[in-house]
Every structure is written in structure tokens, then in C-alpha cells.
Amino acid sequence: MNKENAFSNKHKILAFTLTLLTFVMGTSEFVIVGLLTEVSTDLSIPIATAGSLISGFAIAYAIGTPILTGFVSRFAKYPLMLVLISLFILGNIVSALSSSYGILITSRVVTAVVSGVLTALAMSIANDSMPKEKRSSIIAFIFAGFTIANVMGVPLGTMVGQWSNWHMTFWLTAALGGIAFIISMFVLPRNIKATKSSLSEQLSLFKQPKIILAFFIPVFTIAGTYTIYTFITPILQQKLGIETKYIGIVLLIYGFFSIFSNLLAGKIAQHNGLGRLRYTFIIQAIILFTLYFTMSSMWLGLLTIMLMAVMLYAVNATVQLYFMDLAERYSPSAKDFASSLTPVAVNVGIALGSAIGGFVVASGSLDKLSWAGGILALIASVLTFMSYRLNQKDQI
């Protein structure tokens, strides 16, 4: 019994450590959103140019993560994780010391790629180290680190930047990285061996139609939400009539509701995840469509937006495990590469949703965002139906 308890406690500590890592990385990624004005003023650049610090991060994350993950997976995970955390800390220190846009965008790009690989390896370690019956809930818990970063890390970092200066915020994220490094030294497993595989072997995973199909599931469900969420502030102000001074409180509450999304993701993934997601995305689409009608009422509109938050990350755990299982089946040497695909797809979805939302607003009105978001969620449902059918055929 004691051995079982020790075993259980060991896994809980590892899960906490990996979640701390995603929290630190999420804070570093998202905190710039609240500091764009300060960065723009301090570096004497247009606000649109400052905005590229966000889009540049997402693009670097999406492109660089799978390539670098495929390359470094040949190295032992324990020293590799420590090296990458060190690079993450260094990237944030360079950001803190930046006195020009060029240096800052370069450090952000490097930090983005390092964060992407760290996330992929964290998921891979969880998949290899945790009991099979616990994988879904643990992976959902690790993904929750990004959500908690939005709820706690971003407001904290924004306050530090506004009370002091934006450089101090990156000193904060570097310090948080240092804490994660020290804990990781003692907690990360040292016995997970490297997978000998070339980059071409890793990329060959994309020869599997099921991988490509599954990749676009999180892209479209996340895009559905971000088509609306990108313009959440003008929606709250212009449509729901909420005063500017209360916007931050609403977004904070939205962040808390999104935590439940990770709990939902773990429940969905525990049994027949793909089958359940087919209908989850239909529910998401209904919620997004409903916003068109509830925008005329402040309280109904807020309720719809909070329900939108609950559905936000429902896809993560199921698709992450599906990628890992497909890699195990078709190309075991590409498991690390497969583990990078969900966070990459999420970032592609954020970029796609923001772009579509911008197009809709430019050519129509805020009301029509709900229709665009709902259609994207329905596309995610159709793709999940297709993935489920393909998976069922293989099991016959």
C-alpha cells in the first residue's frame, strides 16, 4: 500500500511540475497582450507593429515547433528539457533587456519555438510516465497550465508592467522560469530514453491521412471561438453595453470559466473521446450561433460568452492522446513529433480565427462574428465524424 501511495505521489508531483511549466510558458506568451501600449510607446513603434509581437510568436510557434521537435527528439529527455528551460529563461532575459523592436521580436521568436518544443516534450513525458488510466486527466491538467496563465499570470504580469515598466514583466517570467528549472532538476524522470529517428522519419507521420484530418479538428474548433474572442472587448462595450472599467473583470471571469473547459476535456477523453467530441462541437456551434440573439441582452450575452469559455479547450486531451496513439501505431519513433501537433494546431486556430474575425468585422458587423464562429465549430464536428469513422474502420 505504501508503495502504491509513493507511486501515486510521485506522479502527482510530476504532473504539478509539468503544469507549472505550461503555466510559466503561457504567462510569457500571453502577457504581451496587456502591455502592447507600453511597448509601443517605449520603443516608439506603431501599435500595429507592436501587435506583430503576438502574431510573430504564434507563427514562429506553429512553424518552428514541429521541425525543432523532430530534430531534438534524438536526445535524452532529461538533459534536453533542462537545456530548453535554460533557453526559455535566456529568451525572457533578452526580452527584458531589449531596447529595440528588432531585438525584442527576435527574442520572442526564439522563446516561441523553445516553448513549443517544451510543451511537446512535457506531453510526451506525461504520456510515457503516467498510468494509462490517468493519461487523459493528467494531460488535460497539464494543458490547464495555459488557462491558469491567462487567469492569474497575465493579469499579474500586466500589473507589474503597468506599475513599473514592461521590462520588469519579462524579468518576472524569467524568474518563474528559474523556479521551474530548479523543480524540474529534481522531479523530471531521468530514465526516459531518446528515440533515434531522423527528421524525415518524423515528418513521414504526415503521410497518414488520419493525422492530417485530426490536425485540423483543433484548428477549426479554436478558430470558432477566437473569431469572436479576438473582438470580445468591442462586443462587450458596443453590444452588451458594459463600461470599459468592468471589461477586465469580465475577462477575468471568462478565464475562470475556461478552467472548467480543461476539466471537461479530461472527462471527454477518458472513454471514446472522438465519439463524444462529434457532439461536443455541435453544442459549441449552437452556443456560438446563440450569441447572435443574446447580444441584445447584457446578462444573456454574458452567459453565452461564459458558456463559450467552457467549450474552449474541450478538444485538447482527446486529440493529444489520439495523436500519440496514432504515432505509436504507425511510427513509434515520431511520438515526440506527434505530441507537438496539438499546441501547434491551437496556435494555427488562434491565427485563423483572428484573421476570419477581422475580415467579418471589416466587411460586416460584430453581430455576424457569431455565425462565422458557429460555422467553424460545425466544420470541426464534421472533421471529427470523419476521423471517428476512419478510426472505427481500422478497429474492425
Secondary structure, 3 states (H helix, E strand, C coil): CHHHHHHHHHHHHHHHHHHHHHHHHHHHHHHHHHHHHHHHHHHCCCHHHHHHHHHHHHHHHHHHHHHHHHHHCCCCHHHHHHHHHHHHHHHHHHHHHCCCHHHHHHHHHHHHHHHHHHHHHHHHHHHHHCCHHHHHHHHHHHHHHHHHHHHHHHHHHHHHHHHCCHHHHHHHHHHHHHHHHHHHHHHCCCCCCCCCCCHHHHHHHHHCHHHHHHHHHHHHHHHHHHHHHCCHHHHHHHHCCCCHHHHHHHHHHHHHHHHHHHHHHHHHHHCCHHHHHHHHHHHHHHHHHHHHHHCCCHHHHHHHHHHHHHHCCCCHHHHHHHHHHHHHHHCHHHHHHHHCHHHHHHHHHHHHHHHHHHHHHHHCCHHHHHHHHHHHHHHHHHHHHHHHHHHHHHHC
